[in-house]
Amino acid sequence: MGVRFGVMGDSAAEVAEGLSLLRAHGVEVTVVQEPREMTDGRWLARVTPKAPAVGEGQAVEG
């Protein structure tokens, strides 16, 4: 199962700022849906995290 999440804001600029903050903190994402206005007046972009390169990150046991 893939991981997906949304970045929501009051404007397209606020969503773009949120995406920039993610990247500034080292979270690399691929935008799968560009920011669009929702019916309630808020804006939403859908993203998925980029897979780390082989050998990067921490192993997850479970």
N, CA, C and O atoms as a Maestro MAE file, in Angstrom:
{
 s_m_m2io_version
 :::
 2.0.0
}

f_m_ct {
 s_m_title
 :::
 protein
 m_atom[248] {
  # First column is atom index #
  i_m_mmod_type
  r_m_x_coord
  r_m_y_coord
  r_m_z_coord
  i_m_residue_number
  s_m_chain_name
  s_m_pdb_residue_name
  s_m_pdb_atom_name
  i_m_atomic_number
  :::
  1 25 0.844 -1.167 0.000 1 A "MET " " N  " 7
  2 3 0.000 0.000 0.000 1 A "MET " " CA " 6
  3 2 0.896 1.238 0.000 1 A "MET " " C  " 6
  4 15 1.834 1.335 0.791 1 A "MET " " O  " 8
  5 25 0.605 2.165 -0.876 2 A "GLY " " N  " 7
  6 3 1.364 3.393 -0.928 2 A "GLY " " CA " 6
  7 2 0.886 4.402 0.100 2 A "GLY " " C  " 6
  8 15 -0.274 4.390 0.511 2 A "GLY " " O  " 8
  9 25 1.784 5.262 0.503 3 A "VAL " " N  " 7
  10 3 1.448 6.325 1.447 3 A "VAL " " CA " 6
  11 2 1.144 7.582 0.649 3 A "VAL " " C  " 6
  12 15 1.911 7.979 -0.228 3 A "VAL " " O  " 8
  13 25 0.008 8.202 0.969 4 A "ARG " " N  " 7
  14 3 -0.380 9.451 0.315 4 A "ARG " " CA " 6
  15 2 -0.853 10.401 1.399 4 A "ARG " " C  " 6
  16 15 -1.373 9.968 2.427 4 A "ARG " " O  " 8
  17 25 -0.675 11.686 1.175 5 A "PHE " " N  " 7
  18 3 -1.237 12.654 2.097 5 A "PHE " " CA " 6
  19 2 -1.528 13.942 1.358 5 A "PHE " " C  " 6
  20 15 -1.082 14.138 0.228 5 A "PHE " " O  " 8
  21 25 -2.274 14.810 2.000 6 A "GLY " " N  " 7
  22 3 -2.655 16.074 1.396 6 A "GLY " " CA " 6
  23 2 -2.051 17.241 2.138 6 A "GLY " " C  " 6
  24 15 -1.804 17.177 3.342 6 A "GLY " " O  " 8
  25 25 -1.819 18.303 1.404 7 A "VAL " " N  " 7
  26 3 -1.371 19.568 1.982 7 A "VAL " " CA " 6
  27 2 -2.504 20.554 1.727 7 A "VAL " " C  " 6
  28 15 -2.839 20.846 0.579 7 A "VAL " " O  " 8
  29 25 -3.089 21.062 2.808 8 A "MET " " N  " 7
  30 3 -4.266 21.907 2.685 8 A "MET " " CA " 6
  31 2 -3.955 23.315 3.196 8 A "MET " " C  " 6
  32 15 -3.196 23.488 4.150 8 A "MET " " O  " 8
  33 25 -4.554 24.319 2.546 9 A "GLY " " N  " 7
  34 3 -4.376 25.701 2.967 9 A "GLY " " CA " 6
  35 2 -5.549 26.550 2.531 9 A "GLY " " C  " 6
  36 15 -6.457 26.080 1.846 9 A "GLY " " O  " 8
  37 25 -5.517 27.809 2.936 10 A "ASP " " N  " 7
  38 3 -6.584 28.742 2.589 10 A "ASP " " CA " 6
  39 2 -6.435 29.325 1.186 10 A "ASP " " C  " 6
  40 15 -7.363 29.946 0.667 10 A "ASP " " O  " 8
  41 25 -5.260 29.125 0.567 11 A "SER " " N  " 7
  42 3 -5.025 29.630 -0.791 11 A "SER " " CA " 6
  43 2 -4.000 28.727 -1.477 11 A "SER " " C  " 6
  44 15 -3.326 27.928 -0.827 11 A "SER " " O  " 8
  45 25 -3.895 28.865 -2.787 12 A "ALA " " N  " 7
  46 3 -2.896 28.085 -3.528 12 A "ALA " " CA " 6
  47 2 -1.491 28.445 -3.055 12 A "ALA " " C  " 6
  48 15 -0.618 27.580 -2.979 12 A "ALA " " O  " 8
  49 25 -1.270 29.725 -2.736 13 A "ALA " " N  " 7
  50 3 0.044 30.165 -2.253 13 A "ALA " " CA " 6
  51 2 0.376 29.521 -0.909 13 A "ALA " " C  " 6
  52 15 1.528 29.164 -0.662 13 A "ALA " " O  " 8
  53 25 -0.618 29.370 -0.044 14 A "GLU " " N  " 7
  54 3 -0.389 28.746 1.257 14 A "GLU " " CA " 6
  55 2 -0.048 27.264 1.098 14 A "GLU " " C  " 6
  56 15 0.790 26.743 1.833 14 A "GLU " " O  " 8
  57 25 -0.679 26.593 0.162 15 A "VAL " " N  " 7
  58 3 -0.361 25.192 -0.115 15 A "VAL " " CA " 6
  59 2 1.069 25.089 -0.643 15 A "VAL " " C  " 6
  60 15 1.820 24.207 -0.225 15 A "VAL " " O  " 8
  61 25 1.446 25.970 -1.544 16 A "ALA " " N  " 7
  62 3 2.808 25.966 -2.085 16 A "ALA " " CA " 6
  63 2 3.827 26.212 -0.970 16 A "ALA " " C  " 6
  64 15 4.901 25.610 -0.961 16 A "ALA " " O  " 8
  65 25 3.488 27.088 -0.043 17 A "GLU " " N  " 7
  66 3 4.366 27.348 1.096 17 A "GLU " " CA " 6
  67 2 4.508 26.096 1.963 17 A "GLU " " C  " 6
  68 15 5.600 25.785 2.438 17 A "GLU " " O  " 8
  69 25 3.405 25.384 2.164 18 A "GLY " " N  " 7
  70 3 3.453 24.136 2.922 18 A "GLY " " CA " 6
  71 2 4.334 23.094 2.255 18 A "GLY " " C  " 6
  72 15 5.097 22.398 2.923 18 A "GLY " " O  " 8
  73 25 4.228 22.989 0.940 19 A "LEU " " N  " 7
  74 3 5.079 22.052 0.204 19 A "LEU " " CA " 6
  75 2 6.549 22.444 0.332 19 A "LEU " " C  " 6
  76 15 7.415 21.581 0.482 19 A "LEU " " O  " 8
  77 25 6.828 23.739 0.273 20 A "SER " " N  " 7
  78 3 8.202 24.220 0.431 20 A "SER " " CA " 6
  79 2 8.740 23.913 1.819 20 A "SER " " C  " 6
  80 15 9.909 23.558 1.968 20 A "SER " " O  " 8
  81 25 7.896 24.048 2.836 21 A "LEU " " N  " 7
  82 3 8.320 23.734 4.205 21 A "LEU " " CA " 6
  83 2 8.654 22.251 4.352 21 A "LEU " " C  " 6
  84 15 9.627 21.895 5.016 21 A "LEU " " O  " 8
  85 25 7.854 21.393 3.738 22 A "LEU " " N  " 7
  86 3 8.166 19.965 3.776 22 A "LEU " " CA " 6
  87 2 9.550 19.710 3.187 22 A "LEU " " C  " 6
  88 15 10.370 19.009 3.781 22 A "LEU " " O  " 8
  89 25 9.794 20.278 2.031 23 A "ARG " " N  " 7
  90 3 11.082 20.070 1.359 23 A "ARG " " CA " 6
  91 2 12.235 20.673 2.165 23 A "ARG " " C  " 6
  92 15 13.328 20.108 2.199 23 A "ARG " " O  " 8
  93 25 11.996 21.812 2.809 24 A "ALA " " N  " 7
  94 3 13.033 22.449 3.624 24 A "ALA " " CA " 6
  95 2 13.418 21.580 4.819 24 A "ALA " " C  " 6
  96 15 14.536 21.673 5.325 24 A "ALA " " O  " 8
  97 25 12.490 20.737 5.265 25 A "HIS " " N  " 7
  98 3 12.751 19.843 6.388 25 A "HIS " " CA " 6
  99 2 13.165 18.446 5.931 25 A "HIS " " C  " 6
  100 15 13.178 17.505 6.724 25 A "HIS " " O  " 8
  101 25 13.502 18.319 4.652 26 A "GLY " " N  " 7
  102 3 14.038 17.067 4.137 26 A "GLY " " CA " 6
  103 2 13.014 16.046 3.678 26 A "GLY " " C  " 6
  104 15 13.374 14.904 3.391 26 A "GLY " " O  " 8
  105 25 11.750 16.428 3.603 27 A "VAL " " N  " 7
  106 3 10.713 15.502 3.128 27 A "VAL " " CA " 6
  107 2 10.536 15.731 1.627 27 A "VAL " " C  " 6
  108 15 9.964 16.735 1.202 27 A "VAL " " O  " 8
  109 25 11.033 14.792 0.840 28 A "GLU " " N  " 7
  110 3 10.898 14.898 -0.607 28 A "GLU " " CA " 6
  111 2 9.575 14.277 -1.034 28 A "GLU " " C  " 6
  112 15 9.290 13.126 -0.704 28 A "GLU " " O  " 8
  113 25 8.775 15.032 -1.759 29 A "VAL " " N  " 7
  114 3 7.463 14.545 -2.177 29 A "VAL " " CA " 6
  115 2 7.293 14.697 -3.682 29 A "VAL " " C  " 6
  116 15 7.934 15.530 -4.324 29 A "VAL " " O  " 8
  117 25 6.412 13.870 -4.221 30 A "THR " " N  " 7
  118 3 5.973 13.989 -5.603 30 A "THR " " CA " 6
  119 2 4.527 14.449 -5.568 30 A "THR " " C  " 6
  120 15 3.685 13.812 -4.936 30 A "THR " " O  " 8
  121 25 4.235 15.546 -6.239 31 A "VAL " " N  " 7
  122 3 2.868 16.065 -6.274 31 A "VAL " " CA " 6
  123 2 2.079 15.241 -7.275 31 A "VAL " " C  " 6
  124 15 2.409 15.222 -8.461 31 A "VAL " " O  " 8
  125 25 1.040 14.559 -6.809 32 A "VAL " " N  " 7
  126 3 0.214 13.744 -7.695 32 A "VAL " " CA " 6
  127 2 -1.065 14.472 -8.099 32 A "VAL " " C  " 6
  128 15 -1.740 14.067 -9.045 32 A "VAL " " O  " 8
  129 25 -1.395 15.538 -7.390 33 A "GLN " " N  " 7
  130 3 -2.515 16.408 -7.770 33 A "GLN " " CA " 6
  131 2 -2.113 17.827 -7.432 33 A "GLN " " C  " 6
  132 15 -1.899 18.160 -6.266 33 A "GLN " " O  " 8
  133 25 -2.012 18.656 -8.443 34 A "GLU " " N  " 7
  134 3 -1.664 20.057 -8.236 34 A "GLU " " CA " 6
  135 2 -2.696 20.723 -7.329 34 A "GLU " " C  " 6
  136 15 -3.839 20.269 -7.264 34 A "GLU " " O  " 8
  137 25 -2.313 21.792 -6.629 35 A "PRO " " N  " 7
  138 3 -3.283 22.471 -5.764 35 A "PRO " " CA " 6
  139 2 -4.541 22.863 -6.537 35 A "PRO " " C  " 6
  140 15 -4.475 23.419 -7.633 35 A "PRO " " O  " 8
  141 25 -5.688 22.556 -5.930 36 A "ARG " " N  " 7
  142 3 -6.959 22.953 -6.538 36 A "ARG " " CA " 6
  143 2 -7.910 23.388 -5.442 36 A "ARG " " C  " 6
  144 15 -7.825 22.935 -4.301 36 A "ARG " " O  " 8
  145 25 -8.818 24.279 -5.815 37 A "GLU " " N  " 7
  146 3 -9.776 24.791 -4.848 37 A "GLU " " CA " 6
  147 2 -10.870 23.759 -4.616 37 A "GLU " " C  " 6
  148 15 -11.440 23.219 -5.564 37 A "GLU " " O  " 8
  149 25 -11.154 23.492 -3.355 38 A "MET " " N  " 7
  150 3 -12.192 22.549 -2.983 38 A "MET " " CA " 6
  151 2 -13.515 23.306 -2.841 38 A "MET " " C  " 6
  152 15 -13.538 24.536 -2.886 38 A "MET " " O  " 8
  153 25 -14.600 22.579 -2.674 39 A "THR " " N  " 7
  154 3 -15.918 23.217 -2.631 39 A "THR " " CA " 6
  155 2 -16.119 24.091 -1.404 39 A "THR " " C  " 6
  156 15 -16.990 24.961 -1.406 39 A "THR " " O  " 8
  157 25 -15.323 23.876 -0.345 40 A "ASP " " N  " 7
  158 3 -15.470 24.698 0.851 40 A "ASP " " CA " 6
  159 2 -14.551 25.913 0.860 40 A "ASP " " C  " 6
  160 15 -14.438 26.597 1.877 40 A "ASP " " O  " 8
  161 25 -13.889 26.189 -0.273 41 A "GLY " " N  " 7
  162 3 -13.045 27.371 -0.392 41 A "GLY " " CA " 6
  163 2 -11.596 27.150 -0.004 41 A "GLY " " C  " 6
  164 15 -10.764 28.032 -0.215 41 A "GLY " " O  " 8
  165 25 -11.272 25.986 0.561 42 A "ARG " " N  " 7
  166 3 -9.878 25.694 0.886 42 A "ARG " " CA " 6
  167 2 -9.192 25.087 -0.325 42 A "ARG " " C  " 6
  168 15 -9.850 24.682 -1.283 42 A "ARG " " O  " 8
  169 25 -7.877 25.025 -0.279 43 A "TRP " " N  " 7
  170 3 -7.076 24.479 -1.360 43 A "TRP " " CA " 6
  171 2 -6.376 23.218 -0.891 43 A "TRP " " C  " 6
  172 15 -5.994 23.107 0.274 43 A "TRP " " O  " 8
  173 25 -6.207 22.256 -1.813 44 A "LEU " " N  " 7
  174 3 -5.627 20.969 -1.467 44 A "LEU " " CA " 6
  175 2 -4.707 20.485 -2.580 44 A "LEU " " C  " 6
  176 15 -5.050 20.556 -3.760 44 A "LEU " " O  " 8
  177 25 -3.537 19.993 -2.191 45 A "ALA " " N  " 7
  178 3 -2.631 19.288 -3.110 45 A "ALA " " CA " 6
  179 2 -2.425 17.896 -2.533 45 A "ALA " " C  " 6
  180 15 -2.275 17.746 -1.321 45 A "ALA " " O  " 8
  181 25 -2.416 16.889 -3.376 46 A "ARG " " N  " 7
  182 3 -2.167 15.517 -2.922 46 A "ARG " " CA " 6
  183 2 -0.741 15.139 -3.315 46 A "ARG " " C  " 6
  184 15 -0.304 15.391 -4.437 46 A "ARG " " O  " 8
  185 25 -0.028 14.531 -2.369 47 A "VAL " " N  " 7
  186 3 1.380 14.206 -2.588 47 A "VAL " " CA " 6
  187 2 1.674 12.796 -2.076 47 A "VAL " " C  " 6
  188 15 0.944 12.246 -1.252 47 A "VAL " " O  " 8
  189 25 2.770 12.230 -2.591 48 A "THR " " N  " 7
  190 3 3.316 10.976 -2.077 48 A "THR " " CA " 6
  191 2 4.788 11.223 -1.783 48 A "THR " " C  " 6
  192 15 5.447 11.972 -2.503 48 A "THR " " O  " 8
  193 25 5.309 10.598 -0.731 49 A "PRO " " N  " 7
  194 3 6.738 10.752 -0.444 49 A "PRO " " CA " 6
  195 2 7.558 10.012 -1.492 49 A "PRO " " C  " 6
  196 15 7.164 8.946 -1.965 49 A "PRO " " O  " 8
  197 25 8.705 10.589 -1.849 50 A "LYS " " N  " 7
  198 3 9.615 9.901 -2.761 50 A "LYS " " CA " 6
  199 2 10.332 8.812 -1.980 50 A "LYS " " C  " 6
  200 15 10.680 8.991 -0.813 50 A "LYS " " O  " 8
  201 25 10.545 7.701 -2.629 51 A "ALA " " N  " 7
  202 3 11.256 6.596 -1.985 51 A "ALA " " CA " 6
  203 2 12.717 6.991 -1.788 51 A "ALA " " C  " 6
  204 15 13.323 7.576 -2.685 51 A "ALA " " O  " 8
  205 25 13.290 6.678 -0.623 52 A "PRO " " N  " 7
  206 3 14.710 6.989 -0.415 52 A "PRO " " CA " 6
  207 2 15.587 6.115 -1.312 52 A "PRO " " C  " 6
  208 15 15.188 5.023 -1.714 52 A "PRO " " O  " 8
  209 25 16.771 6.607 -1.613 53 A "ALA " " N  " 7
  210 3 17.706 5.825 -2.401 53 A "ALA " " CA " 6
  211 2 18.112 4.592 -1.604 53 A "ALA " " C  " 6
  212 15 18.024 4.583 -0.377 53 A "ALA " " O  " 8
  213 25 18.550 3.571 -2.293 54 A "VAL " " N  " 7
  214 3 18.948 2.325 -1.631 54 A "VAL " " CA " 6
  215 2 20.010 2.639 -0.585 54 A "VAL " " C  " 6
  216 15 21.006 3.305 -0.867 54 A "VAL " " O  " 8
  217 25 19.776 2.147 0.623 55 A "GLY " " N  " 7
  218 3 20.749 2.353 1.707 55 A "GLY " " CA " 6
  219 2 20.474 3.582 2.549 55 A "GLY " " C  " 6
  220 15 21.104 3.747 3.593 55 A "GLY " " O  " 8
  221 25 19.556 4.459 2.141 56 A "GLU " " N  " 7
  222 3 19.230 5.652 2.918 56 A "GLU " " CA " 6
  223 2 18.083 5.347 3.872 56 A "GLU " " C  " 6
  224 15 17.328 4.397 3.669 56 A "GLU " " O  " 8
  225 25 17.966 6.141 4.884 57 A "GLY " " N  " 7
  226 3 16.861 5.999 5.817 57 A "GLY " " CA " 6
  227 2 17.119 4.903 6.834 57 A "GLY " " C  " 6
  228 15 18.208 4.334 6.909 57 A "GLY " " O  " 8
  229 25 16.092 4.628 7.608 58 A "GLN " " N  " 7
  230 3 16.218 3.631 8.669 58 A "GLN " " CA " 6
  231 2 15.388 2.406 8.309 58 A "GLN " " C  " 6
  232 15 14.338 2.513 7.675 58 A "GLN " " O  " 8
  233 25 15.869 1.265 8.716 59 A "ALA " " N  " 7
  234 3 15.138 0.032 8.483 59 A "ALA " " CA " 6
  235 2 13.924 -0.008 9.405 59 A "ALA " " C  " 6
  236 15 13.992 0.430 10.554 59 A "ALA " " O  " 8
  237 25 12.836 -0.526 8.902 60 A "VAL " " N  " 7
  238 3 11.616 -0.658 9.688 60 A "VAL " " CA " 6
  239 2 11.346 -2.140 9.864 60 A "VAL " " C  " 6
  240 15 11.194 -2.878 8.890 60 A "VAL " " O  " 8
  241 25 11.288 -2.565 11.109 61 A "GLU " " N  " 7
  242 3 11.006 -3.967 11.392 61 A "GLU " " CA " 6
  243 2 9.582 -4.098 11.870 61 A "GLU " " C  " 6
  244 15 9.082 -3.230 12.586 61 A "GLU " " O  " 8
  245 25 8.942 -5.139 11.497 62 A "GLY " " N  " 7
  246 3 7.579 -5.286 11.968 62 A "GLY " " CA " 6
  247 2 7.002 -6.572 11.703 62 A "GLY " " C  " 6
  248 15 5.849 -6.817 12.056 62 A "GLY " " O  " 8
  :::
 }
 m_bond[247] {
  # First column is bond index #
  i_m_from
  i_m_to
  i_m_order
  :::
  1 1 2 1
  2 2 3 1
  3 3 4 2
  4 3 5 1
  5 5 6 1
  6 6 7 1
  7 7 8 2
  8 7 9 1
  9 9 10 1
  10 10 11 1
  11 11 12 2
  12 11 13 1
  13 13 14 1
  14 14 15 1
  15 15 16 2
  16 15 17 1
  17 17 18 1
  18 18 19 1
  19 19 20 2
  20 19 21 1
  21 21 22 1
  22 22 23 1
  23 23 24 2
  24 23 25 1
  25 25 26 1
  26 26 27 1
  27 27 28 2
  28 27 29 1
  29 29 30 1
  30 30 31 1
  31 31 32 2
  32 31 33 1
  33 33 34 1
  34 34 35 1
  35 35 36 2
  36 35 37 1
  37 37 38 1
  38 38 39 1
  39 39 40 2
  40 39 41 1
  41 41 42 1
  42 42 43 1
  43 43 44 2
  44 43 45 1
  45 45 46 1
  46 46 47 1
  47 47 48 2
  48 47 49 1
  49 49 50 1
  50 50 51 1
  51 51 52 2
  52 51 53 1
  53 53 54 1
  54 54 55 1
  55 55 56 2
  56 55 57 1
  57 57 58 1
  58 58 59 1
  59 59 60 2
  60 59 61 1
  61 61 62 1
  62 62 63 1
  63 63 64 2
  64 63 65 1
  65 65 66 1
  66 66 67 1
  67 67 68 2
  68 67 69 1
  69 69 70 1
  70 70 71 1
  71 71 72 2
  72 71 73 1
  73 73 74 1
  74 74 75 1
  75 75 76 2
  76 75 77 1
  77 77 78 1
  78 78 79 1
  79 79 80 2
  80 79 81 1
  81 81 82 1
  82 82 83 1
  83 83 84 2
  84 83 85 1
  85 85 86 1
  86 86 87 1
  87 87 88 2
  88 87 89 1
  89 89 90 1
  90 90 91 1
  91 91 92 2
  92 91 93 1
  93 93 94 1
  94 94 95 1
  95 95 96 2
  96 95 97 1
  97 97 98 1
  98 98 99 1
  99 99 100 2
  100 99 101 1
  101 101 102 1
  102 102 103 1
  103 103 104 2
  104 103 105 1
  105 105 106 1
  106 106 107 1
  107 107 108 2
  108 107 109 1
  109 109 110 1
  110 110 111 1
  111 111 112 2
  112 111 113 1
  113 113 114 1
  114 114 115 1
  115 115 116 2
  116 115 117 1
  117 117 118 1
  118 118 119 1
  119 119 120 2
  120 119 121 1
  121 121 122 1
  122 122 123 1
  123 123 124 2
  124 123 125 1
  125 125 126 1
  126 126 127 1
  127 127 128 2
  128 127 129 1
  129 129 130 1
  130 130 131 1
  131 131 132 2
  132 131 133 1
  133 133 134 1
  134 134 135 1
  135 135 136 2
  136 135 137 1
  137 137 138 1
  138 138 139 1
  139 139 140 2
  140 139 141 1
  141 141 142 1
  142 142 143 1
  143 143 144 2
  144 143 145 1
  145 145 146 1
  146 146 147 1
  147 147 148 2
  148 147 149 1
  149 149 150 1
  150 150 151 1
  151 151 152 2
  152 151 153 1
  153 153 154 1
  154 154 155 1
  155 155 156 2
  156 155 157 1
  157 157 158 1
  158 158 159 1
  159 159 160 2
  160 159 161 1
  161 161 162 1
  162 162 163 1
  163 163 164 2
  164 163 165 1
  165 165 166 1
  166 166 167 1
  167 167 168 2
  168 167 169 1
  169 169 170 1
  170 170 171 1
  171 171 172 2
  172 171 173 1
  173 173 174 1
  174 174 175 1
  175 175 176 2
  176 175 177 1
  177 177 178 1
  178 178 179 1
  179 179 180 2
  180 179 181 1
  181 181 182 1
  182 182 183 1
  183 183 184 2
  184 183 185 1
  185 185 186 1
  186 186 187 1
  187 187 188 2
  188 187 189 1
  189 189 190 1
  190 190 191 1
  191 191 192 2
  192 191 193 1
  193 193 194 1
  194 194 195 1
  195 195 196 2
  196 195 197 1
  197 197 198 1
  198 198 199 1
  199 199 200 2
  200 199 201 1
  201 201 202 1
  202 202 203 1
  203 203 204 2
  204 203 205 1
  205 205 206 1
  206 206 207 1
  207 207 208 2
  208 207 209 1
  209 209 210 1
  210 210 211 1
  211 211 212 2
  212 211 213 1
  213 213 214 1
  214 214 215 1
  215 215 216 2
  216 215 217 1
  217 217 218 1
  218 218 219 1
  219 219 220 2
  220 219 221 1
  221 221 222 1
  222 222 223 1
  223 223 224 2
  224 223 225 1
  225 225 226 1
  226 226 227 1
  227 227 228 2
  228 227 229 1
  229 229 230 1
  230 230 231 1
  231 231 232 2
  232 231 233 1
  233 233 234 1
  234 234 235 1
  235 235 236 2
  236 235 237 1
  237 237 238 1
  238 238 239 1
  239 239 240 2
  240 239 241 1
  241 241 242 1
  242 242 243 1
  243 243 244 2
  244 243 245 1
  245 245 246 1
  246 246 247 1
  247 247 248 2
  :::
 }
}
